[in-house]
Amino acid sequence: MLTYRTLMAVGIALIVAIAFVALRARRTPKQSDRVPQLSDREATRLLGRPIGGIENATKVTRGDNAQIQRLRQELRVKVLHDEAAVNRLVAAERERAPSASEVDCYRAAIARWERDNR
């Protein structure tokens, strides 16, 4: 039969384990774990323009629109449905080639992602 002292030791160990798990679950991410997200207002203040860079986009036709949607979905799957990452990748390609069409920016973003994630 278990003694009072053994039961107390087991009880205290159980309380400590539960407290450890609860504190571990509430842990806030480290600064290096966080990905900074800029709103359009902050981006305009810091960069002088919105993140999307719409002012450099060329006119999009209906055929291009369907192709853009397909390419965007392909890129979205590659970045695990992270919309912010999709926008950042396309914006980065738009920065590299301001005169490129929207379709070309998406193709370049996909190619760069594939090259970087071999």
N, CA, C and O atoms as CSV, one atom per row, in Angstrom:
chain,resi,resn,atom,element,x,y,z
A,1,MET,N,N,0.843,-1.168,0.000
A,1,MET,CA,C,0.000,0.000,0.000
A,1,MET,C,C,0.898,1.244,0.000
A,1,MET,O,O,1.980,1.254,0.588
A,2,LEU,N,N,0.417,2.281,-0.673
A,2,LEU,CA,C,1.192,3.512,-0.780
A,2,LEU,C,C,1.110,4.308,0.509
A,2,LEU,O,O,0.071,4.358,1.167
A,3,THR,N,N,2.207,4.917,0.847
A,3,THR,CA,C,2.223,5.738,2.051
A,3,THR,C,C,1.819,7.156,1.718
A,3,THR,O,O,1.787,7.554,0.553
A,4,TYR,N,N,1.517,7.899,2.735
A,4,TYR,CA,C,1.127,9.296,2.576
A,4,TYR,C,C,2.244,10.078,1.904
A,4,TYR,O,O,1.981,10.904,1.030
A,5,ARG,N,N,3.473,9.835,2.295
A,5,ARG,CA,C,4.617,10.544,1.740
A,5,ARG,C,C,4.778,10.255,0.239
A,5,ARG,O,O,5.094,11.166,-0.528
A,6,THR,N,N,4.570,9.021,-0.184
A,6,THR,CA,C,4.670,8.657,-1.595
A,6,THR,C,C,3.578,9.341,-2.404
A,6,THR,O,O,3.836,9.854,-3.492
A,7,LEU,N,N,2.355,9.348,-1.871
A,7,LEU,CA,C,1.251,10.007,-2.560
A,7,LEU,C,C,1.503,11.508,-2.706
A,7,LEU,O,O,1.190,12.085,-3.748
A,8,MET,N,N,2.057,12.136,-1.693
A,8,MET,CA,C,2.373,13.569,-1.759
A,8,MET,C,C,3.447,13.839,-2.802
A,8,MET,O,O,3.349,14.811,-3.551
A,9,ALA,N,N,4.468,12.997,-2.861
A,9,ALA,CA,C,5.541,13.180,-3.839
A,9,ALA,C,C,5.004,13.035,-5.261
A,9,ALA,O,O,5.360,13.820,-6.140
A,10,VAL,N,N,4.158,12.046,-5.490
A,10,VAL,CA,C,3.565,11.847,-6.812
A,10,VAL,C,C,2.662,13.030,-7.166
A,10,VAL,O,O,2.678,13.498,-8.304
A,11,GLY,N,N,1.890,13.509,-6.218
A,11,GLY,CA,C,1.005,14.656,-6.444
A,11,GLY,C,C,1.782,15.910,-6.798
A,11,GLY,O,O,1.402,16.635,-7.717
A,12,ILE,N,N,2.859,16.172,-6.084
A,12,ILE,CA,C,3.687,17.349,-6.355
A,12,ILE,C,C,4.349,17.227,-7.724
A,12,ILE,O,O,4.412,18.203,-8.470
A,13,ALA,N,N,4.837,16.050,-8.054
A,13,ALA,CA,C,5.457,15.843,-9.363
A,13,ALA,C,C,4.435,16.061,-10.478
A,13,ALA,O,O,4.765,16.638,-11.514
A,14,LEU,N,N,3.218,15.612,-10.279
A,14,LEU,CA,C,2.163,15.795,-11.260
A,14,LEU,C,C,1.816,17.271,-11.429
A,14,LEU,O,O,1.621,17.729,-12.555
A,15,ILE,N,N,1.737,18.004,-10.360
A,15,ILE,CA,C,1.454,19.438,-10.428
A,15,ILE,C,C,2.564,20.176,-11.162
A,15,ILE,O,O,2.293,21.055,-11.980
A,16,VAL,N,N,3.800,19.826,-10.875
A,16,VAL,CA,C,4.935,20.469,-11.555
A,16,VAL,C,C,4.901,20.157,-13.046
A,16,VAL,O,O,5.159,21.041,-13.863
A,17,ALA,N,N,4.591,18.923,-13.414
A,17,ALA,CA,C,4.539,18.549,-14.827
A,17,ALA,C,C,3.423,19.298,-15.549
A,17,ALA,O,O,3.618,19.767,-16.671
A,18,ILE,N,N,2.272,19.413,-14.927
A,18,ILE,CA,C,1.153,20.146,-15.544
A,18,ILE,C,C,1.499,21.619,-15.698
A,18,ILE,O,O,1.208,22.218,-16.733
A,19,ALA,N,N,2.116,22.206,-14.683
A,19,ALA,CA,C,2.511,23.614,-14.763
A,19,ALA,C,C,3.535,23.829,-15.871
A,19,ALA,O,O,3.473,24.831,-16.584
A,20,PHE,N,N,4.472,22.905,-16.023
A,20,PHE,CA,C,5.491,23.018,-17.071
A,20,PHE,C,C,4.844,22.972,-18.448
A,20,PHE,O,O,5.188,23.770,-19.321
A,21,VAL,N,N,3.908,22.044,-18.650
A,21,VAL,CA,C,3.232,21.927,-19.942
A,21,VAL,C,C,2.407,23.184,-20.227
A,21,VAL,O,O,2.395,23.680,-21.354
A,22,ALA,N,N,1.727,23.691,-19.217
A,22,ALA,CA,C,0.908,24.896,-19.412
A,22,ALA,C,C,1.776,26.105,-19.759
A,22,ALA,O,O,1.417,26.889,-20.637
A,23,LEU,N,N,2.893,26.260,-19.092
A,23,LEU,CA,C,3.779,27.380,-19.393
A,23,LEU,C,C,4.416,27.226,-20.760
A,23,LEU,O,O,4.625,28.216,-21.460
A,24,ARG,N,N,4.720,26.024,-21.140
A,24,ARG,CA,C,5.329,25.775,-22.455
A,24,ARG,C,C,4.344,26.114,-23.575
A,24,ARG,O,O,4.733,26.650,-24.613
A,25,ALA,N,N,3.067,25.798,-23.354
A,25,ALA,CA,C,2.047,26.073,-24.355
A,25,ALA,C,C,1.810,27.579,-24.508
A,25,ALA,O,O,1.478,28.033,-25.603
A,26,ARG,N,N,1.971,28.353,-23.446
A,26,ARG,CA,C,1.748,29.799,-23.494
A,26,ARG,C,C,2.971,30.570,-23.946
A,26,ARG,O,O,2.913,31.796,-24.042
A,27,ARG,N,N,4.059,29.906,-24.223
A,27,ARG,CA,C,5.304,30.566,-24.600
A,27,ARG,C,C,5.088,31.462,-25.802
A,27,ARG,O,O,4.516,31.033,-26.804
A,28,THR,N,N,5.531,32.684,-25.712
A,28,THR,CA,C,5.445,33.593,-26.849
A,28,THR,C,C,6.623,33.314,-27.773
A,28,THR,O,O,7.702,32.950,-27.304
A,29,PRO,N,N,6.434,33.477,-29.061
A,29,PRO,CA,C,7.538,33.211,-29.977
A,29,PRO,C,C,8.684,34.188,-29.793
A,29,PRO,O,O,8.488,35.349,-29.435
A,30,LYS,N,N,9.888,33.687,-30.046
A,30,LYS,CA,C,11.063,34.553,-29.962
A,30,LYS,C,C,11.028,35.558,-31.098
A,30,LYS,O,O,10.314,35.368,-32.082
A,31,GLN,N,N,11.785,36.603,-30.965
A,31,GLN,CA,C,11.831,37.631,-32.004
A,31,GLN,C,C,12.220,37.024,-33.345
A,31,GLN,O,O,11.702,37.435,-34.383
A,32,SER,N,N,13.134,36.045,-33.335
A,32,SER,CA,C,13.566,35.434,-34.588
A,32,SER,C,C,12.478,34.562,-35.207
A,32,SER,O,O,12.525,34.294,-36.408
A,33,ASP,N,N,11.480,34.103,-34.405
A,33,ASP,CA,C,10.387,33.296,-34.927
A,33,ASP,C,C,9.334,34.141,-35.634
A,33,ASP,O,O,8.579,33.627,-36.459
A,34,ARG,N,N,9.278,35.412,-35.323
A,34,ARG,CA,C,8.242,36.278,-35.856
A,34,ARG,C,C,8.622,36.791,-37.237
A,34,ARG,O,O,9.781,37.113,-37.500
A,35,VAL,N,N,7.632,36.859,-38.106
A,35,VAL,CA,C,7.832,37.423,-39.441
A,35,VAL,C,C,7.149,38.779,-39.446
A,35,VAL,O,O,5.943,38.865,-39.215
A,36,PRO,N,N,7.900,39.834,-39.705
A,36,PRO,CA,C,7.264,41.154,-39.675
A,36,PRO,C,C,6.264,41.303,-40.811
A,36,PRO,O,O,6.537,40.926,-41.951
A,37,GLN,N,N,5.120,41.851,-40.488
A,37,GLN,CA,C,4.090,42.108,-41.482
A,37,GLN,C,C,3.835,43.615,-41.509
A,37,GLN,O,O,3.539,44.223,-40.481
A,38,LEU,N,N,3.953,44.195,-42.672
A,38,LEU,CA,C,3.721,45.620,-42.820
A,38,LEU,C,C,2.341,45.849,-43.412
A,38,LEU,O,O,1.945,45.180,-44.366
A,39,SER,N,N,1.616,46.795,-42.843
A,39,SER,CA,C,0.359,47.189,-43.472
A,39,SER,C,C,0.695,48.128,-44.618
A,39,SER,O,O,1.825,48.605,-44.727
A,40,ASP,N,N,-0.291,48.393,-45.477
A,40,ASP,CA,C,-0.048,49.303,-46.593
A,40,ASP,C,C,0.330,50.698,-46.088
A,40,ASP,O,O,1.143,51.387,-46.703
A,41,ARG,N,N,-0.260,51.104,-44.976
A,41,ARG,CA,C,0.053,52.424,-44.425
A,41,ARG,C,C,1.514,52.482,-43.956
A,41,ARG,O,O,2.218,53.453,-44.235
A,42,GLU,N,N,1.971,51.428,-43.234
A,42,GLU,CA,C,3.370,51.400,-42.779
A,42,GLU,C,C,4.330,51.317,-43.957
A,42,GLU,O,O,5.378,51.963,-43.956
A,43,ALA,N,N,3.970,50.518,-44.968
A,43,ALA,CA,C,4.835,50.385,-46.144
A,43,ALA,C,C,4.937,51.717,-46.879
A,43,ALA,O,O,6.013,52.097,-47.341
A,44,THR,N,N,3.824,52.417,-46.984
A,44,THR,CA,C,3.846,53.717,-47.644
A,44,THR,C,C,4.712,54.690,-46.869
A,44,THR,O,O,5.443,55.486,-47.458
A,45,ARG,N,N,4.631,54.626,-45.544
A,45,ARG,CA,C,5.442,55.525,-44.720
A,45,ARG,C,C,6.923,55.190,-44.856
A,45,ARG,O,O,7.753,56.093,-44.961
A,46,LEU,N,N,7.266,53.891,-44.856
A,46,LEU,CA,C,8.672,53.495,-44.901
A,46,LEU,C,C,9.257,53.508,-46.312
A,46,LEU,O,O,10.385,53.954,-46.522
A,47,LEU,N,N,8.479,53.016,-47.274
A,47,LEU,CA,C,8.993,52.852,-48.634
A,47,LEU,C,C,8.565,53.958,-49.585
A,47,LEU,O,O,9.130,54.108,-50.669
A,48,GLY,N,N,7.572,54.729,-49.178
A,48,GLY,CA,C,7.063,55.772,-50.046
A,48,GLY,C,C,6.021,55.279,-51.022
A,48,GLY,O,O,5.574,56.039,-51.882
A,49,ARG,N,N,5.614,53.997,-50.908
A,49,ARG,CA,C,4.589,53.418,-51.775
A,49,ARG,C,C,4.053,52.157,-51.112
A,49,ARG,O,O,4.702,51.610,-50.221
A,50,PRO,N,N,2.875,51.685,-51.530
A,50,PRO,CA,C,2.354,50.422,-50.976
A,50,PRO,C,C,3.223,49.235,-51.382
A,50,PRO,O,O,3.980,49.320,-52.349
A,51,ILE,N,N,3.117,48.144,-50.654
A,51,ILE,CA,C,3.936,46.963,-50.910
A,51,ILE,C,C,3.631,46.369,-52.281
A,51,ILE,O,O,4.542,45.916,-52.973
A,52,GLY,N,N,2.366,46.366,-52.679
A,52,GLY,CA,C,1.977,45.712,-53.923
A,52,GLY,C,C,2.640,46.265,-55.161
A,52,GLY,O,O,2.789,45.538,-56.144
A,53,GLY,N,N,3.040,47.507,-55.155
A,53,GLY,CA,C,3.683,48.098,-56.322
A,53,GLY,C,C,2.762,48.156,-57.523
A,53,GLY,O,O,3.196,47.919,-58.651
A,54,ILE,N,N,1.493,48.469,-57.296
A,54,ILE,CA,C,0.505,48.474,-58.364
A,54,ILE,C,C,0.861,49.483,-59.445
A,54,ILE,O,O,0.484,49.300,-60.602
A,55,GLU,N,N,1.573,50.535,-59.094
A,55,GLU,CA,C,1.891,51.564,-60.082
A,55,GLU,C,C,2.765,51.028,-61.209
A,55,GLU,O,O,2.813,51.635,-62.279
A,56,ASN,N,N,3.468,49.895,-60.999
A,56,ASN,CA,C,4.323,49.324,-62.031
A,56,ASN,C,C,3.653,48.223,-62.827
A,56,ASN,O,O,4.234,47.726,-63.792
A,57,ALA,N,N,2.445,47.829,-62.451
A,57,ALA,CA,C,1.787,46.709,-63.109
A,57,ALA,C,C,1.309,47.120,-64.502
A,57,ALA,O,O,0.901,48.259,-64.730
A,58,THR,N,N,1.370,46.166,-65.417
A,58,THR,CA,C,0.872,46.422,-66.758
A,58,THR,C,C,-0.594,46.034,-66.823
A,58,THR,O,O,-1.114,45.394,-65.909
A,59,LYS,N,N,-1.264,46.425,-67.908
A,59,LYS,CA,C,-2.672,46.109,-68.067
A,59,LYS,C,C,-2.847,44.597,-68.190
A,59,LYS,O,O,-2.089,43.930,-68.894
A,60,VAL,N,N,-3.858,44.065,-67.495
A,60,VAL,CA,C,-4.099,42.628,-67.480
A,60,VAL,C,C,-5.351,42.335,-68.295
A,60,VAL,O,O,-6.392,42.959,-68.086
A,61,THR,N,N,-5.254,41.393,-69.219
A,61,THR,CA,C,-6.414,40.997,-70.017
A,61,THR,C,C,-7.108,39.810,-69.365
A,61,THR,O,O,-6.615,39.264,-68.377
A,62,ARG,N,N,-8.252,39.408,-69.914
A,62,ARG,CA,C,-8.999,38.283,-69.327
A,62,ARG,C,C,-8.204,36.986,-69.369
A,62,ARG,O,O,-8.195,36.226,-68.401
A,63,GLY,N,N,-7.538,36.734,-70.487
A,63,GLY,CA,C,-6.733,35.517,-70.582
A,63,GLY,C,C,-5.599,35.512,-69.576
A,63,GLY,O,O,-5.274,34.486,-68.978
A,64,ASP,N,N,-5.003,36.686,-69.404
A,64,ASP,CA,C,-3.932,36.803,-68.415
A,64,ASP,C,C,-4.466,36.602,-67.007
A,64,ASP,O,O,-3.795,36.020,-66.155
A,65,ASN,N,N,-5.686,37.089,-66.768
A,65,ASN,CA,C,-6.258,36.978,-65.429
A,65,ASN,C,C,-6.414,35.519,-65.013
A,65,ASN,O,O,-6.103,35.164,-63.876
A,66,ALA,N,N,-6.890,34.673,-65.921
A,66,ALA,CA,C,-7.034,33.246,-65.610
A,66,ALA,C,C,-5.665,32.614,-65.370
A,66,ALA,O,O,-5.500,31.784,-64.476
A,67,GLN,N,N,-4.689,33.017,-66.178
A,67,GLN,CA,C,-3.342,32.477,-66.015
A,67,GLN,C,C,-2.731,32.959,-64.698
A,67,GLN,O,O,-2.038,32.202,-64.018
A,68,ILE,N,N,-2.988,34.213,-64.342
A,68,ILE,CA,C,-2.480,34.750,-63.069
A,68,ILE,C,C,-3.081,33.981,-61.901
A,68,ILE,O,O,-2.379,33.643,-60.948
A,69,GLN,N,N,-4.373,33.707,-61.973
A,69,GLN,CA,C,-5.030,32.955,-60.888
A,69,GLN,C,C,-4.419,31.561,-60.750
A,69,GLN,O,O,-4.204,31.083,-59.636
A,70,ARG,N,N,-4.139,30.909,-61.884
A,70,ARG,CA,C,-3.541,29.569,-61.845
A,70,ARG,C,C,-2.130,29.630,-61.265
A,70,ARG,O,O,-1.759,28.801,-60.433
A,71,LEU,N,N,-1.343,30.615,-61.707
A,71,LEU,CA,C,0.026,30.751,-61.202
A,71,LEU,C,C,0.032,31.131,-59.725
A,71,LEU,O,O,0.860,30.643,-58.956
A,72,ARG,N,N,-0.898,32.006,-59.331
A,72,ARG,CA,C,-0.986,32.403,-57.918
A,72,ARG,C,C,-1.321,31.195,-57.043
A,72,ARG,O,O,-0.754,31.029,-55.963
A,73,GLN,N,N,-2.249,30.349,-57.518
A,73,GLN,CA,C,-2.593,29.154,-56.750
A,73,GLN,C,C,-1.403,28.207,-56.653
A,73,GLN,O,O,-1.169,27.608,-55.603
A,74,GLU,N,N,-0.654,28.068,-57.739
A,74,GLU,CA,C,0.537,27.215,-57.722
A,74,GLU,C,C,1.561,27.731,-56.710
A,74,GLU,O,O,2.147,26.954,-55.956
A,75,LEU,N,N,1.768,29.041,-56.702
A,75,LEU,CA,C,2.703,29.638,-55.744
A,75,LEU,C,C,2.176,29.522,-54.321
A,75,LEU,O,O,2.943,29.271,-53.391
A,76,ARG,N,N,0.862,29.705,-54.149
A,76,ARG,CA,C,0.245,29.600,-52.825
A,76,ARG,C,C,0.454,28.203,-52.242
A,76,ARG,O,O,0.731,28.067,-51.050
A,77,VAL,N,N,0.327,27.174,-53.065
A,77,VAL,CA,C,0.543,25.802,-52.599
A,77,VAL,C,C,1.994,25.607,-52.178
A,77,VAL,O,O,2.272,24.943,-51.180
A,78,LYS,N,N,2.915,26.186,-52.937
A,78,LYS,CA,C,4.336,26.034,-52.623
A,78,LYS,C,C,4.700,26.669,-51.280
A,78,LYS,O,O,5.557,26.150,-50.565
A,79,VAL,N,N,4.052,27.797,-50.929
A,79,VAL,CA,C,4.371,28.484,-49.670
A,79,VAL,C,C,3.377,28.127,-48.566
A,79,VAL,O,O,3.230,28.856,-47.585
A,80,LEU,N,N,2.696,26.993,-48.746
A,80,LEU,CA,C,1.775,26.453,-47.735
A,80,LEU,C,C,0.646,27.421,-47.393
A,80,LEU,O,O,0.314,27.624,-46.225
A,81,HIS,N,N,0.065,28.012,-48.431
A,81,HIS,CA,C,-1.105,28.891,-48.330
A,81,HIS,C,C,-0.855,30.141,-47.488
A,81,HIS,O,O,-1.774,30.647,-46.843
A,82,ASP,N,N,0.361,30.633,-47.489
A,82,ASP,CA,C,0.705,31.862,-46.776
A,82,ASP,C,C,0.566,33.030,-47.757
A,82,ASP,O,O,1.455,33.284,-48.569
A,83,GLU,N,N,-0.572,33.740,-47.666
A,83,GLU,CA,C,-0.860,34.828,-48.605
A,83,GLU,C,C,0.185,35.941,-48.522
A,83,GLU,O,O,0.558,36.524,-49.540
A,84,ALA,N,N,0.650,36.228,-47.326
A,84,ALA,CA,C,1.664,37.280,-47.171
A,84,ALA,C,C,2.950,36.900,-47.904
A,84,ALA,O,O,3.599,37.750,-48.512
A,85,ALA,N,N,3.309,35.630,-47.842
A,85,ALA,CA,C,4.514,35.172,-48.541
A,85,ALA,C,C,4.330,35.267,-50.057
A,85,ALA,O,O,5.256,35.647,-50.774
A,86,VAL,N,N,3.142,34.924,-50.541
A,86,VAL,CA,C,2.868,35.042,-51.975
A,86,VAL,C,C,3.037,36.495,-52.406
A,86,VAL,O,O,3.704,36.785,-53.399
A,87,ASN,N,N,2.429,37.397,-51.654
A,87,ASN,CA,C,2.520,38.822,-51.993
A,87,ASN,C,C,3.955,39.321,-51.945
A,87,ASN,O,O,4.371,40.095,-52.808
A,88,ARG,N,N,4.718,38.886,-50.942
A,88,ARG,CA,C,6.119,39.316,-50.829
A,88,ARG,C,C,6.958,38.801,-51.997
A,88,ARG,O,O,7.772,39.539,-52.552
A,89,LEU,N,N,6.761,37.531,-52.370
A,89,LEU,CA,C,7.541,36.958,-53.466
A,89,LEU,C,C,7.257,37.666,-54.786
A,89,LEU,O,O,8.179,37.971,-55.543
A,90,VAL,N,N,5.983,37.925,-55.061
A,90,VAL,CA,C,5.622,38.599,-56.310
A,90,VAL,C,C,6.109,40.048,-56.282
A,90,VAL,O,O,6.591,40.556,-57.295
A,91,ALA,N,N,5.989,40.715,-55.136
A,91,ALA,CA,C,6.467,42.093,-55.028
A,91,ALA,C,C,7.984,42.165,-55.222
A,91,ALA,O,O,8.492,43.112,-55.822
A,92,ALA,N,N,8.694,41.169,-54.718
A,92,ALA,CA,C,10.148,41.159,-54.885
A,92,ALA,C,C,10.517,41.004,-56.358
A,92,ALA,O,O,11.457,41.638,-56.837
A,93,GLU,N,N,9.782,40.169,-57.069
A,93,GLU,CA,C,10.046,40.018,-58.499
A,93,GLU,C,C,9.677,41.286,-59.262
A,93,GLU,O,O,10.333,41.644,-60.239
A,94,ARG,N,N,8.630,41.955,-58.812
A,94,ARG,CA,C,8.234,43.211,-59.440
A,94,ARG,C,C,9.304,44.281,-59.216
A,94,ARG,O,O,9.542,45.125,-60.080
A,95,GLU,N,N,9.941,44.233,-58.051
A,95,GLU,CA,C,11.049,45.162,-57.764
A,95,GLU,C,C,12.237,44.885,-58.678
A,95,GLU,O,O,12.892,45.812,-59.154
A,96,ARG,N,N,12.512,43.595,-58.923
A,96,ARG,CA,C,13.655,43.227,-59.762
A,96,ARG,C,C,13.432,43.603,-61.222
A,96,ARG,O,O,14.371,43.983,-61.922
A,97,ALA,N,N,12.193,43.495,-61.675
A,97,ALA,CA,C,11.889,43.795,-63.075
A,97,ALA,C,C,10.606,44.626,-63.143
A,97,ALA,O,O,9.530,44.077,-63.383
A,98,PRO,N,N,10.706,45.934,-62.937
A,98,PRO,CA,C,9.504,46.785,-62.894
A,98,PRO,C,C,8.690,46.785,-64.180
A,98,PRO,O,O,7.482,47.019,-64.136
A,99,SER,N,N,9.314,46.532,-65.316
A,99,SER,CA,C,8.572,46.570,-66.581
A,99,SER,C,C,7.978,45.216,-66.956
A,99,SER,O,O,7.307,45.108,-67.983
A,100,ALA,N,N,8.207,44.186,-66.154
A,100,ALA,CA,C,7.692,42.847,-66.452
A,100,ALA,C,C,6.182,42.798,-66.243
A,100,ALA,O,O,5.632,43.531,-65.422
A,101,SER,N,N,5.524,41.928,-66.996
A,101,SER,CA,C,4.077,41.775,-66.832
A,101,SER,C,C,3.790,41.018,-65.531
A,101,SER,O,O,4.681,40.430,-64.918
A,102,GLU,N,N,2.533,41.053,-65.140
A,102,GLU,CA,C,2.116,40.365,-63.918
A,102,GLU,C,C,2.377,38.863,-64.031
A,102,GLU,O,O,2.838,38.235,-63.078
A,103,VAL,N,N,2.081,38.294,-65.193
A,103,VAL,CA,C,2.299,36.866,-65.420
A,103,VAL,C,C,3.780,36.536,-65.284
A,103,VAL,O,O,4.143,35.533,-64.669
A,104,ASP,N,N,4.632,37.376,-65.856
A,104,ASP,CA,C,6.074,37.145,-65.764
A,104,ASP,C,C,6.558,37.223,-64.316
A,104,ASP,O,O,7.443,36.468,-63.912
A,105,CYS,N,N,5.976,38.137,-63.536
A,105,CYS,CA,C,6.357,38.246,-62.116
A,105,CYS,C,C,6.001,36.968,-61.362
A,105,CYS,O,O,6.788,36.484,-60.549
A,106,TYR,N,N,4.821,36.426,-61.630
A,106,TYR,CA,C,4.425,35.180,-60.970
A,106,TYR,C,C,5.312,34.017,-61.400
A,106,TYR,O,O,5.722,33.206,-60.569
A,107,ARG,N,N,5.609,33.934,-62.695
A,107,ARG,CA,C,6.492,32.867,-63.171
A,107,ARG,C,C,7.877,32.973,-62.543
A,107,ARG,O,O,8.463,31.968,-62.141
A,108,ALA,N,N,8.396,34.194,-62.460
A,108,ALA,CA,C,9.718,34.394,-61.862
A,108,ALA,C,C,9.700,34.062,-60.373
A,108,ALA,O,O,10.661,33.495,-59.852
A,109,ALA,N,N,8.608,34.413,-59.681
A,109,ALA,CA,C,8.506,34.103,-58.248
A,109,ALA,C,C,8.490,32.594,-58.024
A,109,ALA,O,O,9.126,32.095,-57.096
A,110,ILE,N,N,7.766,31.870,-58.871
A,110,ILE,CA,C,7.721,30.409,-58.758
A,110,ILE,C,C,9.097,29.812,-59.040
A,110,ILE,O,O,9.560,28.929,-58.319
A,111,ALA,N,N,9.739,30.302,-60.091
A,111,ALA,CA,C,11.070,29.780,-60.436
A,111,ALA,C,C,12.074,30.064,-59.325
A,111,ALA,O,O,12.882,29.201,-58.982
A,112,ARG,N,N,12.028,31.266,-58.761
A,112,ARG,CA,C,12.950,31.607,-57.676
A,112,ARG,C,C,12.676,30.751,-56.451
A,112,ARG,O,O,13.615,30.299,-55.797
A,113,TRP,N,N,11.390,30.515,-56.121
A,113,TRP,CA,C,11.054,29.679,-54.972
A,113,TRP,C,C,11.580,28.268,-55.188
A,113,TRP,O,O,12.156,27.673,-54.277
A,114,GLU,N,N,11.385,27.724,-56.398
A,114,GLU,CA,C,11.855,26.367,-56.683
A,114,GLU,C,C,13.383,26.283,-56.600
A,114,GLU,O,O,13.928,25.305,-56.089
A,115,ARG,N,N,14.060,27.301,-57.098
A,115,ARG,CA,C,15.519,27.303,-57.035
A,115,ARG,C,C,16.013,27.411,-55.592
A,115,ARG,O,O,16.978,26.747,-55.214
A,116,ASP,N,N,15.355,28.244,-54.791
A,116,ASP,CA,C,15.779,28.431,-53.406
A,116,ASP,C,C,15.435,27.256,-52.504
A,116,ASP,O,O,16.040,27.086,-51.445
A,117,ASN,N,N,14.471,26.446,-52.916
A,117,ASN,CA,C,14.004,25.344,-52.061
A,117,ASN,C,C,14.282,23.972,-52.659
A,117,ASN,O,O,13.474,23.057,-52.499
A,118,ARG,N,N,15.390,23.817,-53.330
A,118,ARG,CA,C,15.776,22.510,-53.879
A,118,ARG,C,C,16.164,21.579,-52.781
A,118,ARG,O,O,16.520,20.430,-53.042
